[in-house]
Amino acid sequence: MFSRFRQKIDRIPVTVKVTILYTLLITMISALALSFIVQYTSGLRISQEKIDLQKHVINIAKHVEPFAEFDEGIYMVHYDREGNYLEGLFPPGFPEAIPFDENDVEALHYERQNFLYYDMRLTGTKTHGEWLRGIMPITHIYDGSRAMLRAIRLALPFFFLIAIAGGYYITKRGFRPVEEISRTVRSIGEERDLSKRIKIDSGGDEIHQMAATFNEMLDKIEEAVTREKRFSSDVSHELRTPVAVIMSESEYGKDYIGSIDEARTSFNSIFTQSQRMSQLINQLLELARIGNPEDLPMLPCDLSSLANEIAAQTPTALPDGQPCRLITDIAPGITLTGNAPLLRRAVINLIDNARKFTTDEIRFSLRQQKDHIRFAVQDNGPGIAPGELPKIWDRLYQTDAARGSSRSGLGLGLALVQLITRAHGGKAWAESEPGKGSTFYIEI
């Protein structure tokens, strides 16, 4: 039974739960606060009446004659030394046979009435030893307090309804961003559209922070899915040609090759395409890995030594066998916190790119600027048309025909350079003029 009741409670909307709790809390606090105020006010009035009564009795004691039986709501009674009544007036309902007590103002509840009384022994020459009693009815104070408490109890249901309405409005308004979050996430799941984001007004509270966190998470999910789709697209696009060549050569060799020379030619073609596939897969995997720079280890590395090593290992001949000079300008002592293997790959890619298009010379430099480090690789090839410069960093984009080169590439080297540079918080760009060569820069 308790389990079923708990399930029913769990199915109640959060806004309703919060409204009920909010209303109960506000109503309880308000009722307690108002009751405290009434009681506290009543206590203050009684304390003030005690002070006034005491002062009045003391003043009368100084001048017993002429004797005032009633003044300012206070009744005065005069007794002799033995406590016998001499003169004065008692308020209705006040018992006359009450012992004298001159210590403090006393409170008396008698037959549903309330009184304050104060006794004082006189010390004058004629009145020495006699008693003076001041009596003040205070039933009206208690009656007023009870009337206020009754009014509070009568008004409490109306206040409860106002609290419910106000609480529901405030809660509904406060949970509006949560509804927007739920609606957006549900829409993303139904429509499979990862480009959607949670749209709420600016704010710095916990709900707005949660919405911002959701948007950051969606950014990363979309980025990961986009990388996966791009990787799949790149692989399927680029592997289609070599796989087709390998299959056709294998089928031809299986059915038609009749000599060793034909077999060697066919195997050479298969080997070339397999090698191209291997390079392509390795670079695509590297691109996918660099797409998540948070996982890259960053350590101190000596860029000057790294650049000298790359220069020493660069071949002195171009891919087609033509000789090529590598002119270096590498400043010593340049260090950086980064990923040395990836930086090596980026610089090698720029030099390999220059070797594909240069005529006979490559200039390679490393310089420390004011607040950054710059690699530069310059060739003296045919250059790049201005309209092609923004596109050369895209995956699988090649400008072989435009640059008049017969040396082919995969179209992934510069995209890899761009990713590596961004992972290090830098930028990569190129400057070129047709017929005068190109210069590629990495700035970190």
Secondary structure, 3 states (H helix, E strand, C coil): CHHHHHHHHHHCCHHHHHHHHHHHHHHHHHHHHHHHHHHHHHHHHHHHHHHHHHHHHHHHHHCCCCCCCEECCEEEEEECCCCCEEEECCCCCCCCCCCCCCCCCEEEEECCEEEEEEEEECCCCCCCCCEEEEEEECHHHHHHHHHHHHHHHHHHHHHHHHHHHHHHHHHHHHCHHHHHHHHHHHHHHHHCCCCCCCCCCCCCCHHHHHHHHHHHHHHHHHHHHHHHHHHHHHHHHHHHHHHHHHHHHHHHHHHCCCCHHHHHHHHHHHHHHHHHHHHHHHHHHHHHHHCCHHHCCCEEEEHHHHHHHHHHHCCCECCCCCECEEEEEECCCCEEEECHHHHHHHHHHHHHHHHHHCCCEEEEEEEECCCCEEEEEEECCCCCCHHHHHHCCCCCCCCHHHHCCCCCCCCCHHHHHHHHHHHCCCEEEEEECCCCCEEEEEEC
